[in-house]
Amino acid sequence: MWIVRIALDRPYTFVVMALAIILMTPVSVLRTPVDIFPQINIPVIGVVYNYGGLAPQEMERRITTAAERAMSTIVGDIEHIESQTYPGTAVLKIFLQPHASAQTAMAQVTAVGQAILRQMPPGAIPPLIVYYSASTIPVLQLGMTSETMSEQQLFDLGNNFIRTQLSTVSGAAAPFPFGGKQRLVSVDLNPDAMQAKGLTPNDVVVAMNAQNLVLPSGTAKLGTLEYAVELNGSPQSLAGLNDLPIRTVNGSTTYMRDVANILGMIDDLRGGGQWLTT
C-alpha cells in the first residue's frame, strides 16, 4: 500500500515516469535482439564420405559402419551418432555433450577420419568435416532453374560462383549445392570383348589410372628462345581416352577402344548438353 500512498502524494512524479516509459519503449524494442529459437548449446560435427560407384548397402558396410565404430571409440564426450547412407555418400552426425570441447572433438574426428582410410576401399578420400549447432536452422534456401542452361552448368554456377559469394557474408555458412549433375566420363565395358582379350575390369581401371595423369613439365631452351614443354600424360579430349593402351602381349597391344565404350557428358555452345560416345 505504501507505493499507492506515495503515488497519491506525488502524482506529477508518477506521470513523468509513465511518460518516460512510453517514450523509451520504441528504443528498447528496436535494440532488443530477436531470434526464432533461443540459443541451445548442442554441438554437432558433420562428417561426409564420398565414394562414387558404391550402392547404399556397400557404403553402409564398408564406410559408414567402420567410421561409426572408430569415432565412437576415439572421440570423447559423444552423446549419440546418427548416420544416413546414400549411393556413393555417407553422412554422419556426431552429437556431443553440452559441456564438450568442440575444438578437441574436431581434432579427434579429423585424426580418426585420416586413420581409418586404410580400412576402406582403395581410392577412398578423407571426409568433409563441418562443425555446427543442433539449433542452427537455414534462413535462406535458393533454388536454381533455367530453360537454356544444362544441369551441369547450373551445378557449376551454384557451386563455383553463387556459393563463393554467399560465403563472404558474416555469420553465413553455405553448404554444397544439392541436386544437379556433375561432369563425368563413364567407361562402359564390353564383357565379351574383355573375355576374348583375357582382361578383367580391374585391368581397365589400372590402365586408366596409370596413364591418365597430370605430370609436371618444364621448359626447353633453343637458341635465344625458351619454350614451355607439355607432357602427354593426360588426353586433351575425350576421344584421346580410346588410345590408352591396356596390355601388350607378343607385340599385340589392346587399347581402350577394343574393350570399352567411353561416354561423357559435355556442354555445347548453346548451353545445352549432349552425350558423346567414342
HELIX and SHEET records of a PDB file:
HELIX    1   1 TRP A    2  ASP A    9  1                                   8    
HELIX    2   2 PRO A   11  ARG A   31  1                                  21    
HELIX    3   3 PRO A   56  MET A   59  1                                   4    
HELIX    4   4 GLU A   60  THR A   64  3                                   5    
HELIX    5   5 THR A   65  ILE A   74  1                                  10    
HELIX    6   6 ALA A  102  ALA A  115  1                                  14    
HELIX    7   7 ILE A  116  GLN A  119  5                                   4    
HELIX    8   8 GLU A  151  LEU A  157  1                                   7    
HELIX    9   9 GLY A  158  ILE A  162  3                                   5    
HELIX   10  10 ARG A  163  LEU A  166  1                                   4    
HELIX   11  11 PRO A  191  LYS A  197  1                                   7    
HELIX   12  12 PRO A  201  GLN A  211  1                                  11    
HELIX   13  13 LEU A  238  ASP A  243  5                                   6    
HELIX   14  14 MET A  256  VAL A  259  1                                   4    
SHEET    1   A 4 ILE A  78  TYR A  86  0                                        
SHEET    2   A 4 THR A  89  LEU A  96 -1                                        
SHEET    3   A 4 PRO A  43  ASN A  50 -1                                        
SHEET    4   A 4 LEU A 128  SER A 133 -1                                        
SHEET    1   B 3 VAL A 185  LEU A 189  0                                        
SHEET    2   B 3 ALA A 260  ASP A 267 -1                                        
SHEET    3   B 3 GLY A 273  THR A 277 -1                                        
SHEET    1   C 2 GLY A 218  LEU A 222  0                                        
SHEET    2   C 2 LEU A 225  VAL A 229 -1                                        
SHEET    1   D 2 PRO A 245  VAL A 249  0                                        
SHEET    2   D 2 SER A 252  TYR A 255 -1                                        
END                                                                             
